Amino acid sequence: MISLEQVISARPNFHASETEVQRSFKYTESLLPEAYARKLAASEVTCYGIEEGVLRFLAETVSDDSKTLETGAGCSTLVFAIRRAKHTTITPSDTEIRRIKEYAADNGIDLNTVRFVLEPSERYLPRYDEVGLDLVLLDGKHAFPWPMIDWFFTADRLKRGGWMLLDDAQMRSVAILVDFMSADPAWELVHNFSGKTLGFRKVRDNVLDVAWHMQPWTVKQPIAKYPGLHQRIWRRLGRLLRRS
């Protein structure tokens, strides 16, 4: 059986170069420089696994008593399996799942505690009914608004004291979520892995039982595109109070 250290260092290739759409596409659809766009459109096999520090954190944090979930699949899935967590991994790519299962079989990794969900997260998570999760890793689709969708449907599945890990925090679609969680009293930013992956600890039982005026990020953050918007909101609230 391959060891945890070998999995972390091996970085096996499980992913197509483009993982977020299952259809073939022309490189001209991408807004990236042509060389990068052509590589993505060619769908070469590669490894988009999260960095070593995150894999080690997962290995140290979860155990056979843990209930965990990730959007996306890869080296992290193998770590969850080795640590015997009761784990759910969600990916719309059957080739990712096949490659992970083949690698596990070839290297003596037992996947019996892992449930693979072959479905887009936005379709599956609304009917996902597990509660009391110890750790959620969001590393699925990064196009807007998928990070927020995945967060919304998992935030209150996570128990108080549990971990929410956001990968690719440098991307704008994820950075918006990072900005919100960093300001929200329901979360505590504890780990920063090279600015790419952030680990938040949940410090409330529920985070969705709030109104907009209970969220510091919503009330206090200025919106540069709409100068004076917050002042207009407060004036409107003032008029409402005077009428009551």
Buried (B, 14 or more C-beta within 10 A) or exposed (E): EBEBEEBBEBBBBBBBBBBBEEEEEEBEEBEEEEEEBBBBBEBEEBEBBBBEBBBBBBBEBBEEEBBBBBBBBBBBBBBBBBBBBBBBBBBBBEBBBEBBBEBBEEBEBEBEBBEBBEEBBBEBBEEBEEEEBBBBBBBBBBEEBBBBBBBBBBBBBBBEEBBBBBBBBEBEBBBBBBEBBBBBEBBEEEBEBEEBBBBBBBBBEEBEEBEEEEBEBBEEEEEEEEEEEBEEEEEEEEEEEEEE
